[in-house]
Amino acid sequence: MGGVVVSRVAALRNPRFRVLLASQTAAVMGEQMLAVAITVAVVDAGGDAVALGLVLAVRGITLVAFLPAGGVWADRLQRRRLMTGAYAAQGLVAGTLAVPAVLPVGAAAAAVFVLGIAEAFVRPAFNGLLRGVLADEERVSGRSLVSVSIRTGIMVGPVVCVAVIAAFGTQAAYVITLVVFAAAALAFWRVAEPRREPAPRASFAADIRAGVAEAGSRPWVRAILVFSAVNLMFVLAPTQVLLPIVSTAEFGSPAVYGVALTCYGVGGLVGGLLTMAWRPRWPGAVALAAMALYAAAPASLILSTEAWPVFVAYAVAGAGVEIYAIHWEVALQREIPDHLIGRISSFAWLCSFGLSPFGQALTGPLAELTSPATVLGAAAALILVLPPALLLVKGMPYFRTQA
């Protein structure tokens, strides 16, 4: 029994992974703290909802615009250097924001622009670094532990930031965030990245085409990328947008919205722990079945007359999404060659998150044209129907390329 337990956390026996995990946990906390601090500063400076929305939108738009470049350079350069540089840049932003007593909206937008660029390089570089550090038998436990650390950072970071702001002010929060990013950058610099042959240098367009060709040569990868985009546009984004609207209209309080999001995060944490403990023979089938559990979220907003079923549904949805994401990312790290993993990871992020602003913008007109219940019902139906259909794609049940 003891041997089974150890095997579930096999990645922790890898000293390089332990440094990577600690670094990523600190970095995620720093990202969350900085986002909260900038938001509070914009509001304190007199920014209205429109100004705040524009500032926050800059990050998402910049991330989408620079992700392909981040993927290419993650395959060209040492990934630990990219991570170090990206987090050093975010620390520099935090330090710069700590200087003025009042943060102008324009300065906040400029800061968020830099953060979006840094994030575009961090995401593919981290996936590539994780692939190189972990052995095959450590991949599932390693990715599950990363999931747990990310969820922990997402939940702890905002709480710490709000507490610091309440006690010492926004500038103190920036200073602490600077220290956190400096520690993360130093830790990433110390990660012993395995030696590898960098991708053959070609033009940027040729590098992108090589990544697209690699994804296209694997039917299950191609199908999941398309599914991710459809899922984001017509399932995840509408449910995110309509949650605060429906919760306020049906339950008379926006508190249901906040608690549901917390339950979603807790569910994701549980999903990461479950994935660490279970090694299914058919990871693709399990991942898609888990993703179908997200139907509970939009369905609960239509059917529930009390708040607690919504909380349960969001916890189930969070667990399902995390189980799906872990198995999908582990499969990419196992199947995609090292010199292409950065680009494929950037494509995966684009399909999974890049279309979010468009899906969110489309939800309002669709809800007005039909009704929120109709949009949510369509979202629930889609996520119940699409995953089983995807199992017909070659290699999908195993998330593995078949001869």
C-alpha positions as CSV (number, residue, x, y, z in Angstrom):
1,M,0.0,0.0,0.0
2,G,2.8,2.4,0.9
3,G,4.4,1.8,-2.5
4,V,1.1,2.7,-4.2
5,V,0.8,5.9,-2.3
6,V,4.4,6.9,-3.1
7,S,3.8,6.2,-6.8
8,R,0.9,8.6,-6.8
9,V,3.3,11.4,-5.9
10,A,6.3,10.1,-7.7
11,A,7.2,13.5,-9.1
12,L,8.0,14.8,-5.6
13,R,11.0,12.5,-5.5
14,N,12.4,14.5,-8.4
15,P,14.4,17.4,-7.0
16,R,14.2,19.5,-10.2
17,F,10.4,19.2,-10.1
18,R,10.2,20.2,-6.4
19,V,12.0,23.5,-7.3
20,L,9.7,23.9,-10.3
21,L,6.6,23.3,-8.2
22,A,7.6,25.8,-5.5
23,S,8.5,28.4,-8.1
24,Q,5.2,28.0,-9.9
25,T,3.2,28.2,-6.7
26,A,4.9,31.5,-5.7
27,A,4.5,32.9,-9.3
28,V,0.8,32.1,-9.4
29,M,0.3,33.8,-6.0
30,G,2.2,36.8,-7.3
31,E,0.1,37.0,-10.5
32,Q,-3.2,36.9,-8.5
33,M,-1.9,39.5,-6.0
34,L,-0.8,41.9,-8.7
35,A,-4.1,41.5,-10.6
36,V,-6.1,42.3,-7.5
37,A,-3.8,45.2,-6.5
38,I,-4.2,46.8,-10.0
39,T,-7.9,46.4,-9.9
40,V,-8.2,48.1,-6.4
41,A,-5.9,50.9,-7.5
42,V,-7.9,51.6,-10.7
43,V,-11.1,51.8,-8.6
44,D,-9.5,53.9,-5.9
45,A,-8.3,56.3,-8.6
46,G,-11.9,56.9,-9.7
47,G,-12.1,54.5,-12.6
48,D,-15.6,53.3,-13.4
49,A,-16.7,49.9,-14.7
50,V,-15.9,50.9,-18.3
51,A,-12.4,51.9,-17.4
52,L,-11.8,48.8,-15.3
53,G,-13.2,46.6,-18.0
54,L,-10.9,48.1,-20.7
55,V,-7.9,47.7,-18.4
56,L,-8.7,44.0,-17.7
57,A,-9.4,43.4,-21.4
58,V,-5.9,44.5,-22.4
59,R,-4.4,41.5,-20.7
60,G,-6.5,39.0,-22.5
61,I,-6.1,40.6,-25.9
62,T,-2.3,40.9,-25.4
63,L,-2.1,37.3,-24.3
64,V,-3.9,36.1,-27.4
65,A,-1.8,38.3,-29.7
66,F,1.5,37.1,-28.3
67,L,0.9,33.4,-27.5
68,P,2.1,32.2,-31.0
69,A,5.3,34.1,-30.5
70,G,5.6,32.7,-27.0
71,G,5.3,29.2,-28.3
72,V,7.9,29.7,-31.0
73,W,10.5,31.2,-28.6
74,A,9.8,28.5,-26.0
75,D,11.0,26.0,-28.6
76,R,14.0,28.1,-29.7
77,L,15.5,29.1,-26.3
78,Q,16.1,27.7,-22.9
79,R,12.8,27.6,-21.2
80,R,14.0,28.4,-17.7
81,R,15.6,31.6,-19.1
82,L,12.2,32.6,-20.6
83,M,10.5,31.9,-17.3
84,T,13.1,33.9,-15.4
85,G,12.8,36.9,-17.7
86,A,9.0,36.9,-17.8
87,Y,8.7,36.8,-14.0
88,A,11.5,39.4,-13.6
89,A,9.5,41.6,-16.0
90,Q,6.4,41.2,-13.8
91,G,8.4,42.0,-10.7
92,L,9.7,45.1,-12.4
93,V,6.1,46.1,-13.2
94,A,5.1,45.6,-9.6
95,G,8.0,47.7,-8.4
96,T,7.2,50.5,-10.8
97,L,3.6,50.6,-9.7
98,A,4.7,50.9,-6.1
99,V,6.2,54.4,-6.7
100,P,3.2,56.6,-7.5
101,A,0.7,57.4,-4.8
102,V,-2.2,57.2,-7.3
103,L,-2.2,54.9,-10.3
104,P,-3.6,56.6,-13.5
105,V,-5.8,54.4,-15.6
106,G,-3.4,54.7,-18.6
107,A,-0.5,53.4,-16.4
108,A,-2.6,50.5,-15.3
109,A,-3.4,49.6,-18.9
110,A,0.3,49.8,-19.8
111,A,1.2,47.6,-16.8
112,V,-1.4,45.0,-17.8
113,F,-0.1,45.1,-21.4
114,V,3.4,44.0,-20.2
115,L,1.8,41.4,-17.9
116,G,-0.1,40.0,-20.9
117,I,3.1,39.7,-22.9
118,A,4.9,38.0,-20.0
119,E,2.1,35.5,-19.6
120,A,2.1,34.6,-23.3
121,F,5.7,33.5,-22.9
122,V,5.3,31.8,-19.5
123,R,2.5,29.4,-20.5
124,P,4.2,27.5,-23.3
125,A,7.6,27.7,-21.7
126,F,6.4,26.2,-18.4
127,N,4.7,23.3,-20.2
128,G,7.9,22.6,-22.2
129,L,10.0,22.9,-19.0
130,L,7.7,20.5,-17.2
131,R,7.9,18.0,-20.0
132,G,11.7,18.0,-19.9
133,V,11.9,17.8,-16.1
134,L,9.5,14.9,-15.6
135,A,10.1,11.3,-16.5
136,D,7.2,9.3,-18.1
137,E,6.1,7.7,-14.9
138,E,6.1,11.1,-13.1
139,R,3.9,13.0,-15.6
140,V,0.4,12.4,-14.2
141,S,1.4,13.0,-10.6
142,G,3.5,16.0,-11.6
143,R,0.8,17.6,-13.6
144,S,-1.7,16.9,-10.8
145,L,0.5,18.5,-8.2
146,V,1.0,21.5,-10.5
147,S,-2.8,21.7,-10.7
148,V,-3.2,21.7,-6.9
149,S,-0.5,24.3,-6.5
150,I,-2.1,26.6,-9.1
151,R,-5.5,26.3,-7.5
152,T,-4.0,27.0,-4.1
153,G,-2.2,30.1,-5.5
154,I,-5.4,31.3,-7.1
155,M,-7.3,31.0,-3.9
156,V,-4.6,32.3,-1.5
157,G,-3.2,35.1,-3.6
158,P,-6.3,37.4,-3.6
159,V,-6.9,36.8,0.1
160,V,-3.3,37.8,1.0
161,C,-3.4,40.8,-1.3
162,V,-6.7,42.1,0.2
163,A,-5.4,41.6,3.7
164,V,-2.2,43.5,2.9
165,I,-4.1,46.4,1.2
166,A,-6.5,46.7,4.2
167,A,-3.6,46.8,6.7
168,F,-0.9,48.7,4.8
169,G,-2.2,50.0,1.5
170,T,-1.9,49.2,-2.2
171,Q,1.7,50.2,-2.4
172,A,2.7,47.7,0.2
173,A,0.9,45.0,-1.8
174,Y,3.0,45.9,-4.9
175,V,6.2,45.7,-2.8
176,I,5.3,42.2,-1.5
177,T,4.4,41.1,-5.0
178,L,7.8,42.4,-6.3
179,V,9.5,40.2,-3.7
180,V,7.3,37.2,-4.6
181,F,8.2,37.6,-8.3
182,A,11.9,38.1,-7.6
183,A,11.9,34.8,-5.6
184,A,10.0,33.0,-8.4
185,A,12.5,34.3,-11.0
186,L,15.5,33.3,-9.0
187,A,14.0,29.8,-8.4
188,F,13.3,29.3,-12.1
189,W,16.8,30.3,-12.9
190,R,18.1,27.6,-10.6
191,V,16.0,24.8,-12.2
192,A,18.3,22.4,-13.9
193,E,16.8,22.2,-17.3
194,P,17.7,19.0,-19.2
195,R,20.0,19.6,-22.2
196,R,18.1,19.5,-25.5
197,E,18.6,20.4,-29.1
198,P,16.8,23.6,-29.8
199,A,14.3,23.6,-32.7
200,P,15.9,24.2,-36.1
201,R,15.9,27.9,-36.7
202,A,13.5,29.0,-39.4
203,S,11.3,32.0,-40.1
204,F,8.5,32.7,-37.6
205,A,5.9,31.7,-40.2
206,A,7.7,28.5,-40.9
207,D,7.9,27.7,-37.2
208,I,4.1,28.3,-36.9
209,R,3.4,26.1,-39.9
210,A,5.5,23.3,-38.4
211,G,3.5,23.4,-35.2
212,V,0.2,23.4,-37.2
213,A,1.4,20.4,-39.3
214,E,2.3,18.5,-36.1
215,A,-1.1,19.1,-34.6
216,G,-2.8,18.3,-37.8
217,S,-1.0,15.0,-38.2
218,R,-2.6,13.6,-35.0
219,P,-6.4,13.3,-35.4
220,W,-7.1,13.3,-31.7
221,V,-5.0,16.5,-31.1
222,R,-6.7,18.2,-34.0
223,A,-10.2,17.2,-32.7
224,I,-9.5,18.4,-29.2
225,L,-8.2,21.8,-30.4
226,V,-11.4,22.3,-32.4
227,F,-13.5,21.0,-29.4
228,S,-11.8,23.4,-27.1
229,A,-12.6,26.4,-29.2
230,V,-16.3,25.4,-29.6
231,N,-16.5,24.5,-25.9
232,L,-15.2,27.9,-24.9
233,M,-17.4,29.9,-27.2
234,F,-20.7,28.2,-26.6
235,V,-20.4,26.4,-23.2
236,L,-17.9,27.9,-20.9
237,A,-18.1,31.6,-21.8
238,P,-22.0,31.8,-21.7
239,T,-22.1,30.0,-18.4
240,Q,-19.5,32.4,-16.9
241,V,-21.3,35.5,-18.2
242,L,-24.8,34.4,-17.2
243,L,-23.9,33.1,-13.7
244,P,-23.9,36.6,-12.0
245,I,-27.0,37.6,-13.9
246,V,-29.1,34.6,-13.2
247,S,-27.9,34.3,-9.6
248,T,-28.9,37.9,-8.8
249,A,-32.2,37.6,-10.7
250,E,-33.2,34.2,-9.2
251,F,-31.7,34.4,-5.7
252,G,-31.7,38.1,-5.1
253,S,-28.1,38.3,-4.2
254,P,-24.8,38.5,-6.0
255,A,-23.3,36.5,-3.1
256,V,-24.4,33.3,-4.9
257,Y,-22.1,34.2,-7.7
258,G,-19.0,34.6,-5.5
259,V,-19.7,31.4,-3.6
260,A,-20.3,29.4,-6.8
261,L,-16.9,30.5,-8.1
262,T,-15.3,29.5,-4.9
263,C,-17.0,26.1,-5.1
264,Y,-15.7,25.8,-8.7
265,G,-12.2,26.4,-7.5
266,V,-12.5,23.9,-4.6
267,G,-13.9,21.4,-7.1
268,G,-10.8,21.9,-9.3
269,L,-8.6,21.3,-6.4
270,V,-10.4,18.0,-5.7
271,G,-10.2,17.1,-9.4
272,G,-6.4,17.5,-9.2
273,L,-6.2,15.2,-6.2
274,L,-8.4,12.6,-7.8
275,T,-6.3,12.5,-10.9
276,M,-3.2,12.0,-8.8
277,A,-4.8,9.0,-7.1
278,W,-6.2,7.2,-10.2
279,R,-4.5,6.0,-13.4
280,P,-7.2,5.1,-15.9
281,R,-6.5,2.7,-18.8
282,W,-8.4,5.0,-21.1
283,P,-7.3,8.5,-20.1
284,G,-9.0,10.1,-23.1
285,A,-12.4,8.5,-22.4
286,V,-12.1,9.5,-18.7
287,A,-11.1,13.0,-19.6
288,L,-14.0,13.6,-21.9
289,A,-16.5,12.0,-19.5
290,A,-15.2,14.3,-16.8
291,M,-15.6,17.3,-19.1
292,A,-19.2,16.4,-19.8
293,L,-19.8,16.9,-16.0
294,Y,-19.6,20.6,-16.7
295,A,-23.2,20.3,-17.9
296,A,-24.2,20.4,-14.2
297,A,-23.3,24.1,-14.1
298,P,-25.6,25.6,-16.8
299,A,-28.3,23.1,-15.9
300,S,-28.3,24.1,-12.3
301,L,-28.8,27.8,-13.3
302,I,-31.9,26.7,-15.2
303,L,-33.4,24.2,-12.9
304,S,-32.5,25.2,-9.3
305,T,-34.8,27.1,-7.1
306,E,-32.4,27.1,-4.2
307,A,-28.7,28.1,-4.1
308,W,-27.1,25.0,-2.7
309,P,-27.7,22.8,-5.8
310,V,-25.8,25.6,-7.8
311,F,-22.9,25.3,-5.4
312,V,-22.8,21.5,-5.7
313,A,-23.0,21.7,-9.5
314,Y,-20.2,24.2,-9.8
315,A,-18.0,22.0,-7.5
316,V,-18.7,19.0,-9.8
317,A,-18.0,21.1,-12.9
318,G,-14.7,22.4,-11.5
319,A,-13.6,18.9,-10.7
320,G,-14.6,17.7,-14.2
321,V,-12.8,20.5,-16.0
322,E,-9.6,19.9,-14.0
323,I,-9.5,16.1,-14.6
324,Y,-10.0,16.8,-18.3
325,A,-7.3,19.4,-18.4
326,I,-4.7,17.3,-16.6
327,H,-5.1,14.3,-18.8
328,W,-5.1,16.4,-21.9
329,E,-1.9,18.2,-21.0
330,V,-0.2,15.0,-19.8
331,A,-1.0,13.5,-23.2
332,L,0.5,16.4,-25.0
333,Q,3.7,16.2,-23.0
334,R,3.9,12.5,-23.6
335,E,3.1,12.5,-27.4
336,I,4.5,15.8,-28.8
337,P,8.2,16.0,-29.5
338,D,10.2,18.3,-27.2
339,H,11.2,20.7,-30.0
340,L,7.5,21.3,-30.8
341,I,5.8,21.3,-27.4
342,G,6.0,25.0,-26.9
343,R,4.1,25.7,-30.1
344,I,1.5,23.0,-29.5
345,S,1.0,24.3,-26.0
346,S,0.4,27.8,-27.3
347,F,-2.2,26.5,-29.8
348,A,-3.9,24.7,-26.9
349,W,-4.0,27.8,-24.8
350,L,-5.3,29.8,-27.7
351,C,-8.2,27.4,-28.4
352,S,-8.9,26.9,-24.7
353,F,-8.9,30.6,-23.6
354,G,-8.1,32.9,-26.6
355,L,-11.7,33.0,-27.8
356,S,-13.1,33.8,-24.4
357,P,-13.7,37.6,-25.1
358,F,-15.6,36.7,-28.3
359,G,-17.7,34.1,-26.5
360,Q,-18.5,36.5,-23.7
361,A,-19.4,39.2,-26.1
362,L,-21.7,36.9,-28.1
363,T,-23.5,35.7,-25.0
364,G,-25.4,38.9,-24.3
365,P,-27.0,39.3,-27.8
366,L,-27.9,35.6,-27.9
367,A,-29.5,35.8,-24.5
368,E,-31.5,38.9,-25.6
369,L,-32.5,37.3,-28.9
370,T,-33.7,34.1,-27.1
371,S,-33.4,34.0,-23.3
372,P,-30.7,33.2,-20.7
373,A,-32.4,29.8,-20.1
374,T,-32.2,28.9,-23.8
375,V,-28.5,29.8,-24.0
376,L,-27.7,27.8,-20.9
377,G,-29.8,24.9,-22.1
378,A,-27.9,24.8,-25.4
379,A,-24.6,25.0,-23.5
380,A,-25.6,22.0,-21.3
381,A,-26.7,20.0,-24.4
382,L,-23.5,20.7,-26.3
383,I,-21.2,19.6,-23.5
384,L,-23.2,16.4,-23.0
385,V,-23.3,15.5,-26.8
386,L,-19.8,16.5,-28.0
387,P,-17.5,14.4,-25.7
388,P,-19.1,11.0,-26.6
389,A,-18.9,11.9,-30.3
390,L,-15.2,12.7,-30.0
391,L,-14.5,9.2,-28.8
392,L,-15.0,8.1,-32.4
393,V,-11.9,9.9,-33.5
394,K,-8.8,7.7,-33.9
395,G,-6.6,7.6,-30.8
396,M,-9.1,9.6,-28.7
397,P,-10.0,7.0,-26.0
398,Y,-6.3,6.7,-25.1
399,F,-5.1,10.2,-25.9
400,R,-2.4,8.5,-27.9
401,T,-1.4,8.5,-31.6
402,Q,-2.1,5.1,-33.1
403,A,-0.2,3.5,-36.0
